[in-house]
């Protein structure tokens, strides 16, 4: 019993990680309330989760607020890229469904690939000190070469969102977003490690 409750025991590690997820999730939700800070909050959440994976003894609050403060420009760039990334293909699909139905199937396939890019891009962009072009290139490389991992990252998002909507939306507000990002970071690292990058 003494080993279980020690700092190195599984009990402390599990509940410490859960507490960090809850704290980061709540900080993320509060920080994105003024909609324009979604990108900054996303970068701060991704970087915080990555740092807390390597050193779980850090204060989640201090780590998040520090990354939020330091990544204003990167967050605004991320928001811009994601907005353009969602608006352009969605508009093309809408127009094709309305005016050129034969082309819509091809565009839906391309949109599916583009959706994977939009899910992976924030992680590549936030975790690495890359310019937008380099991050886009890295995202394309990850999604094309490590497609099963990119699909798994998408399924994590869909699965946790579905469970939250079906059973309790409170789960999404309490821990869901941080859990999704945490699992996606783990999948990305496994994907990179499995292909020797």
C-alpha positions as CSV (number, residue, x, y, z in Angstrom):
1,X,0.0,0.0,0.0
2,X,2.9,2.3,0.8
3,X,4.3,1.9,-2.7
4,X,1.0,2.6,-4.4
5,X,0.6,6.0,-2.7
6,X,4.2,7.1,-3.2
7,X,5.1,9.7,-5.8
8,X,6.5,6.9,-8.1
9,X,3.4,4.7,-7.6
10,X,0.8,4.2,-10.3
11,X,-1.9,5.9,-8.3
12,X,-0.1,9.2,-8.0
13,X,0.9,9.1,-11.7
14,X,-2.6,8.3,-13.0
15,X,-4.4,10.9,-10.9
16,X,-1.7,13.5,-11.5
17,X,-2.1,13.1,-15.3
18,X,-5.9,13.2,-14.9
19,X,-5.7,16.4,-12.8
20,X,-3.4,17.9,-15.4
21,X,-5.8,17.0,-18.2
22,X,-8.7,18.6,-16.3
23,X,-6.8,21.8,-15.5
24,X,-5.5,22.2,-19.1
25,X,-8.9,21.5,-20.5
26,X,-10.6,24.1,-18.3
27,X,-7.9,26.6,-19.0
28,X,-8.2,26.0,-22.8
29,X,-12.0,26.4,-22.7
30,X,-11.8,29.6,-20.7
31,X,-9.0,31.1,-22.8
32,X,-10.9,30.5,-26.1
33,X,-14.1,32.2,-25.1
34,X,-13.0,35.4,-27.0
35,X,-13.1,33.3,-30.2
36,X,-10.0,35.0,-31.7
37,X,-7.8,33.3,-29.2
38,X,-8.7,29.8,-30.4
39,X,-5.3,29.4,-32.2
40,X,-3.3,30.7,-29.3
41,X,-5.2,28.4,-26.9
42,X,-4.6,25.5,-29.2
43,X,-0.9,26.1,-29.4
44,X,-0.7,26.5,-25.7
45,X,-2.7,23.3,-25.1
46,X,-0.6,21.2,-27.5
47,X,2.8,22.5,-26.1
48,X,1.6,22.2,-22.5
49,X,0.5,18.6,-23.0
50,X,3.8,17.7,-24.7
51,X,5.8,19.3,-21.9
52,X,3.8,17.7,-19.1
53,X,4.2,14.3,-20.8
54,X,7.9,14.5,-20.3
55,X,7.8,16.1,-16.8
56,X,4.5,15.5,-15.0
57,X,5.6,17.3,-11.9
58,X,5.3,20.8,-13.4
59,X,2.3,23.0,-12.6
60,X,-0.2,22.7,-15.5
61,X,-1.5,26.2,-14.8
62,X,1.9,27.8,-15.1
63,X,3.0,25.8,-18.1
64,X,-0.3,26.7,-20.0
65,X,-0.3,30.4,-19.1
66,X,3.3,30.7,-20.1
67,X,2.8,29.1,-23.5
68,X,-0.4,31.1,-24.0
69,X,1.5,34.3,-23.3
70,X,4.5,33.4,-25.5
71,X,2.7,32.1,-28.6
72,X,0.4,34.9,-29.6
73,X,1.8,35.2,-33.2
74,X,2.0,31.5,-33.7
75,X,-1.5,31.0,-32.5
76,X,-2.9,33.7,-34.8
77,X,-1.1,32.1,-37.7
78,X,-2.6,28.7,-36.8
79,X,-6.1,30.2,-36.6
80,X,-5.7,31.8,-40.0
81,X,-4.4,28.7,-41.6
82,X,-7.1,26.5,-40.1
83,X,-9.9,29.0,-41.1
84,X,-8.7,29.1,-44.7
85,X,-8.2,25.3,-44.6
86,X,-11.8,24.8,-43.5
87,X,-13.5,27.5,-45.7
88,X,-11.9,26.8,-49.1
89,X,-12.7,23.1,-49.4
90,X,-16.1,23.4,-47.7
91,X,-17.0,26.1,-50.2
92,X,-15.8,24.0,-53.2
93,X,-17.8,21.0,-52.0
94,X,-20.9,23.2,-51.6
95,X,-20.6,24.6,-55.1
96,X,-19.9,21.2,-56.6
97,X,-22.9,19.6,-54.9
98,X,-25.1,22.4,-56.1
99,X,-23.8,22.8,-59.7
100,X,-21.6,19.9,-60.7
101,X,-22.8,16.7,-58.9
102,X,-20.5,14.4,-60.9
103,X,-17.4,16.2,-59.5
104,X,-18.7,16.0,-55.9
105,X,-17.5,12.5,-55.3
106,X,-13.9,13.3,-56.3
107,X,-14.1,16.5,-54.1
108,X,-15.4,14.5,-51.2
109,X,-12.4,12.1,-51.4
110,X,-10.0,15.1,-51.6
111,X,-11.9,16.8,-48.7
112,X,-11.4,13.6,-46.6
113,X,-7.6,13.8,-47.2
114,X,-7.7,17.5,-46.5
115,X,-9.6,16.9,-43.3
116,X,-6.7,14.7,-42.1
117,X,-4.3,17.4,-43.0
118,X,-6.3,19.9,-40.9
119,X,-6.3,17.6,-37.9
120,X,-2.5,16.9,-38.1
121,X,-1.4,20.4,-39.0
122,X,-1.9,22.1,-35.5
123,X,0.2,19.4,-33.9
124,X,3.0,19.6,-36.4
125,X,2.9,23.4,-36.3
126,X,2.7,23.8,-32.5
127,X,5.2,21.1,-31.6
128,X,8.0,22.2,-33.9
129,X,9.6,25.5,-34.5
130,X,8.7,25.6,-38.2
131,X,7.4,28.3,-40.6
132,X,4.0,27.7,-42.1
133,X,5.4,26.3,-45.4
134,X,7.7,23.8,-43.5
135,X,4.8,22.8,-41.2
136,X,2.5,22.2,-44.3
137,X,5.2,20.1,-45.9
138,X,5.7,18.1,-42.6
139,X,2.0,17.6,-42.3
140,X,1.7,16.4,-45.9
141,X,4.6,14.0,-45.3
142,X,3.0,12.7,-42.1
143,X,-0.4,12.2,-43.6
144,X,0.8,10.5,-46.8
145,X,3.6,8.3,-45.3
146,X,1.9,7.6,-42.0
147,X,-1.7,7.4,-43.1
148,X,-2.8,4.8,-40.5
149,X,-1.7,7.1,-37.7
150,X,-3.4,10.1,-39.3
151,X,-6.6,8.2,-39.6
152,X,-6.3,7.0,-35.9
153,X,-5.8,10.6,-34.9
154,X,-9.1,11.5,-36.7
155,X,-10.9,8.5,-35.1
156,X,-9.8,9.6,-31.6
157,X,-11.4,13.0,-32.2
158,X,-14.6,11.5,-33.6
159,X,-14.8,8.7,-31.0
160,X,-14.4,11.0,-28.0
161,X,-16.7,13.7,-29.5
162,X,-19.4,11.0,-30.2
163,X,-19.2,9.6,-26.6
164,X,-19.4,13.1,-25.2
165,X,-22.4,14.0,-27.2
166,X,-24.1,10.7,-26.6
167,X,-23.5,10.4,-22.9
168,X,-22.4,13.6,-21.3
169,X,-21.3,16.9,-22.9
170,X,-19.8,17.7,-19.4
171,X,-17.1,15.2,-20.2
172,X,-16.0,17.3,-23.2
173,X,-15.9,20.4,-21.1
174,X,-14.1,18.7,-18.2
175,X,-11.4,16.7,-19.9
176,X,-12.4,15.8,-23.5
177,X,-10.4,18.3,-25.6
178,X,-7.2,17.8,-23.6
179,X,-7.7,14.0,-23.8
180,X,-8.2,14.1,-27.6
181,X,-5.0,16.3,-28.1
182,X,-3.1,14.1,-25.6
183,X,-3.9,10.9,-27.5
184,X,-3.2,12.6,-30.8
185,X,0.2,13.7,-29.6
186,X,0.9,10.1,-28.5
187,X,-0.2,8.7,-31.9
188,X,1.9,11.3,-33.7
189,X,5.0,10.3,-31.7
190,X,4.4,6.6,-32.3
191,X,3.9,7.3,-36.0
192,X,7.2,9.2,-36.2
193,X,9.1,6.6,-34.2
194,X,7.7,3.7,-36.2
195,X,9.0,5.1,-39.4
196,X,12.3,6.2,-38.0
197,X,11.8,10.0,-38.2
